[in-house]
Amino acid sequence: MTGLQRAGRWIGEHLVLAAGLLVLVYMFVPIAVVMLMSFNDNSESRNVYAFRDFTWSNWANPCRPDGMCEAVVRSIEIGLLATLVATILGSLAAFALVRHDFLGRSVANTVIFLPMASPEIVMGSSLLALFVAGGFGGRLGFVTIFIAHVMFCLSFVIVTVKARLSGLDQNLEQAAMDLYASEWTTFWRVTFPLVFPGVAAAALLSFSLSFDDFIITNLNAGQTVTFPMFVWGVAQRGIPMQVNVVGTVMFLISLFLVVGNMLVTRKRAAV
Amino acid sequence: MRRGRFTGYWLMLPAGLWLALFFVIPFYSLLATSLFDPQGSVLTGYDVDYRFANFVDALQQFWEPLVRSLWYAAVATAICLVLGYVLAYAIAFKAGRWRTLLLVLVIAPFFTSFLVRTLSWKLILADDGFVVDTLQFLQILGDDGRLLATPVAVIAGLVYNFLPFMVLPLYASLEKIDGRLIEAAGDLYASPTRGFLKVTLPLSKPGVVAGTLLTFIPAAGDYINAALLGSPNQRMVGNVIQNLFTSTGDYATAGALSVILMVIIVAMVMLYIRTAGTEELV
């Protein structure tokens, strides 16, 4: 290989990496802006789309905008409840699909893929049509949002737990049984700890999907206001800078959890 | 596979019921809603007779936002495919031990509120912002040109918001490729470009297909980007459906539009999968 070719190859290899990293940087530009704006003092200005002065006051008084913290709390409540139910139902279904053979298993596998592949506006409007037809049109709120969130989180939970489960070595369970562990003991001492990172990842994903959903929620919420709906409501009038504080905190917490889950998974894989 | 003939059913039952009740059956409700007669008499309410003309009316009235949605989603998907392929390729083949970290970074922005991120694009693309000023300085954009309230802003928002859905399946299929195959291509005197076109690209097809679908479908139904970054001239079909449901209360037309959108998407997906020829999906 001549020097020129080698130089060409070097540039080729590093160019791809550099271009990839550039795409990644692009993905973080808005996050950086959200973080920056959380320190913006725009109390003097009506233009909420420009950085004026540095201040800590948005962080010191995050709940100043009317109704924002209530909306955040409501989103957290719905998110936790929907995550709990979706994670339990979804994990059971994942076990059924990976470990048990039953009639209609392939149909079930297809149906699970569909909610991930349907446009949210169609899912949201069809659920609304059902609620209206069922006479719940006037009673939309917490319960209908909860039902919708469990519905769209389920598929993601099932797929995530399934992936973890099908990667497990079943010999470990066989070994436990050979050592006279009961089926129950085997499950709790061997299977569950091995599946746990997958379940945790699924729970994390479904909480963030629930917390973040706007399209389906907006159609089925009635008068109930979640955090994304609050943001939508104020977006026309000019957003309070505290919204950026919430965005930053969300980002930091989830990054922490994702990295934590990654480290736990890696540690377990190493053992 | 374990014993216990019915265990599988019991485990599947709760999730299956939930999806049947709140995902499958609602489609029937939507279909029924789309056939309501808006002029239904006061005495009999809405359930008088089926009115298929709703579909014709909805199409005549709203074909423009419908076509626009499909067009914007297609352009955004194409851009996502290029950007996503570069990123997924870099992570899969060039990142070495930084792979996992980079993958985490791909999903990380996804965890900050969709709406908050989209609003921050509004700030980035703002009229006197850095991006517009630079483009004006470079004469790419006229002196009174702007990005906000143009198709460019809406498509940029779509690309940004749905990029992770493209990167992850692409990465998954690239990662599975045996590096020795690419080496073999090199040993047989294929140039890197040729090796990529003849070996890597065909082997990554399942990822391309899955990523394209996961990007195109939600993008076609999205209305957040059009509402926040565009103007009424960039209105997409999602905006129309949302508006008809929540403000106008015209459930019949809204339902008909939803059904039309779903039918078009399903048809396009079938055609695409048949053309792309991937058996792993469906």
Interface residues (C-beta under 8 A of the other chain):
Chain A: R9 G12 E13 H14 V16 L17 A19 G20 L21 V23 L24 Y26 M27 F28 V29 P30 I31 V33 V34 M37 Y49 A50 L89 G90 L92 A93 F95 A96 L97 R99 H100 D101 F102 R105 A108 T110 V111 I112 L114 P115 M116 A117 S118 P119 E120 I121 V122 M123 S125 S126 L127 L128 A129 L130 V132 A133 I147 A148 V150 M151 L154 S155 I158 S208 F211 D212 F214 I215 N218 L219 F227 P228 V231 W232 A235 I239 V243 N244 V246 G247 T248 M250 F251 S254 L255 V258 V259 M262 R266
Chain B: M1 R2 G4 T7 G8 Y9 W10 L11 M12 P14 A15 G16 W18 L19 F22 F23 V24 I25 P26 F27 S29 L30 A32 T33 L83 G84 V86 L87 A88 Y89 A90 I91 F93 K94 A95 T100 L102 V104 L105 V106 I107 A108 P109 F110 F111 T112 S113 F114 L115 V116 R117 T118 L119 S120 W121 K122 L123 I124 A126 D128 G129 Y160 L163 P164 P192 L213 L214 I217 P218 A220 G221 D222 Y223 I224 L228 V237 G238 I241 Q242 F245 T246 Y251 A254 G255 S258 L261 M262 I265 V269 V282
